[in-house]
């Protein structure tokens, strides 16, 4: 059975995800495939969904955007998960109108909802376009505490923030994992075959800490991290790597943040009492 290596790249703003993996010609006869267990498949699906969302987040948001946490007072707490989603949708509509009044660009956002383990106690985590300050967002929410902060990027972009946002969504089997605006850029896969020989891939996989060899492959990029998986059944080598541009924004000297836009902590009581 003939095989070769394929490179799949996802360009995500200042970042790039690269997968290098073997591709095999079809065998002349069909072999019965062993299906993964439902638990294993769910883990695969969860990991793929997380990596996809990380790519979307890195491609669409910058250090000028913000993360937002929204909670509910007990007297206005939604009774169902569906109710909480309607509350979030109404808030986002109010944000869009506020941005239009200020002449700001169209809102971009990614949002997830945590509900609590023992009883329904929803709270929302969002990544969204900057431009509105803490007080404005608190006024627009009006259902409980709010907290905002500027996005902080590192060599993996905002992968750690996305991972945190998704950490409790595993319990929603069959439900949509997150909500996002329709105007987001979705990174598309760019594929190339036979760029690297089997020997080159195996040499590269020997030391994922050798940044020099990885960075020779992509001019203008630095390696953030690389991981290798060996498939014992077919002898294939699978390499997963994330890069960042040498001139990426997070590499440049940081400008002093406008703290009136990114006020950490909770909103003031007068904002919490609004409906």
Residue pairs with C-beta under 8 A, 6 or more apart in sequence:
1 24
1 25
1 27
2 24
2 25
3 22
3 23
3 24
3 25
3 198
3 236
4 22
4 23
4 193
4 194
4 198
5 20
5 21
5 22
5 23
5 193
5 194
5 195
5 196
5 197
5 198
5 201
6 20
6 21
6 22
6 23
6 191
6 192
6 193
7 18
7 19
7 20
7 191
7 192
7 193
7 195
7 196
8 18
8 19
8 20
8 21
8 189
8 190
8 191
9 16
9 17
9 18
9 189
9 190
9 191
9 192
10 16
10 17
10 18
10 55
10 187
10 188
10 189
10 190
11 59
11 187
11 190
12 55
12 56
12 58
12 59
12 157
12 187
13 58
13 59
13 60
13 62
13 157
14 58
14 153
14 157
14 244
14 245
14 248
14 249
14 250
15 55
15 58
15 59
15 156
15 157
15 224
15 242
15 243
15 244
15 245
15 248
16 218
16 221
16 242
16 243
16 244
16 245
17 51
17 55
17 187
17 240
17 241
17 242
17 243
18 217
18 218
18 239
18 240
18 241
18 242
18 243
19 238
19 239
19 240
19 241
20 196
20 201
20 204
20 237
20 238
20 239
20 241
21 236
21 237
21 238
21 239
22 198
22 231
22 234
22 236
22 237
22 238
23 193
24 234
36 44
42 170
42 173
46 166
46 170
49 166
49 177
50 162
50 163
50 166
53 110
53 162
53 166
53 177
53 178
54 156
54 157
54 158
54 159
54 162
54 163
55 187
56 110
56 180
56 184
56 185
56 186
56 187
57 110
57 127
57 157
57 158
57 161
57 162
58 157
58 158
58 159
59 184
59 185
59 186
59 187
60 108
60 184
60 185
61 108
61 127
61 129
61 151
61 158
62 151
62 153
62 249
63 150
63 151
63 152
63 153
63 249
63 250
64 130
64 150
65 108
65 127
65 128
65 129
65 130
65 150
65 151
66 127
66 128
66 129
66 130
66 148
66 149
66 150
66 151
66 261
66 262
67 125
67 126
67 127
67 128
67 148
67 149
67 150
67 151
67 161
68 124
68 125
68 126
68 127
68 128
68 137
68 146
68 147
68 148
69 123
69 124
69 125
69 126
69 145
69 146
69 147
69 148
70 88
70 91
70 123
70 124
70 125
70 126
70 141
70 143
70 144
70 145
70 146
71 123
71 143
71 144
71 145
71 146
72 78
72 87
72 121
72 122
72 123
72 143
72 144
73 143
73 144
73 272
76 143
76 144
76 275
77 120
77 121
77 122
78 84
78 86
78 87
78 120
78 122
79 120
80 120
81 113
81 115
81 120
81 122
81 172
81 175
84 113
84 115
84 120
84 122
84 124
85 113
85 179
87 143
88 111
88 113
88 124
88 179
91 140
91 141
91 143
92 107
92 109
92 111
94 140
95 107
95 128
95 132
95 137
95 140
96 106
96 107
98 132
98 136
98 140
99 105
99 106
99 107
99 129
99 131
99 132
102 131
102 132
104 129
104 131
104 132
105 129
105 131
106 129
106 181
106 183
107 128
107 129
107 181
108 128
108 129
108 181
108 183
108 184
109 126
109 127
109 128
109 129
109 179
109 180
109 181
110 126
110 127
110 128
110 162
110 165
110 178
110 179
110 180
110 181
110 184
111 124
111 125
111 126
111 127
111 128
111 178
111 179
111 180
112 124
112 125
112 126
112 165
112 166
112 169
112 177
112 178
112 179
113 122
113 123
113 124
113 125
114 122
114 123
114 124
114 125
114 168
114 169
115 121
115 122
115 168
116 122
117 168
117 171
125 164
125 165
127 151
127 158
127 161
127 162
127 165
130 150
130 261
132 140
133 148
133 260
133 261
133 263
134 146
134 148
134 260
134 261
134 262
134 263
134 267
135 263
135 267
135 268
135 271
137 146
137 148
137 267
138 146
138 267
138 268
138 271
138 272
139 271
139 274
141 267
141 271
142 271
142 274
142 275
143 275
144 272
145 266
145 267
145 272
146 266
146 267
146 271
147 264
147 265
147 266
147 267
148 261
148 262
148 263
148 264
149 262
149 264
150 257
150 261
150 262
151 158
151 161
152 158
153 248
153 249
153 250
154 160
154 250
155 222
155 224
155 225
155 242
155 244
155 250
156 224
156 225
156 242
156 244
157 244
159 242
165 178
166 177
166 178
169 177
169 178
196 204
201 237
201 239
202 237
203 213
204 213
204 214
204 239
205 228
205 230
205 237
205 239
207 213
208 214
208 225
208 226
208 227
208 228
211 222
211 223
214 223
214 226
214 241
214 243
215 221
215 222
215 223
215 243
218 243
220 245
220 246
220 247
221 243
221 244
221 245
221 246
222 243
222 244
222 245
222 246
223 241
223 242
223 243
224 241
224 242
224 243
224 244
225 241
225 242
226 239
226 240
226 241
226 242
227 239
227 240
227 241
228 237
228 238
228 239
228 240
229 237
229 238
229 240
230 236
230 237
230 238
231 237
231 238
244 250
244 251
266 272
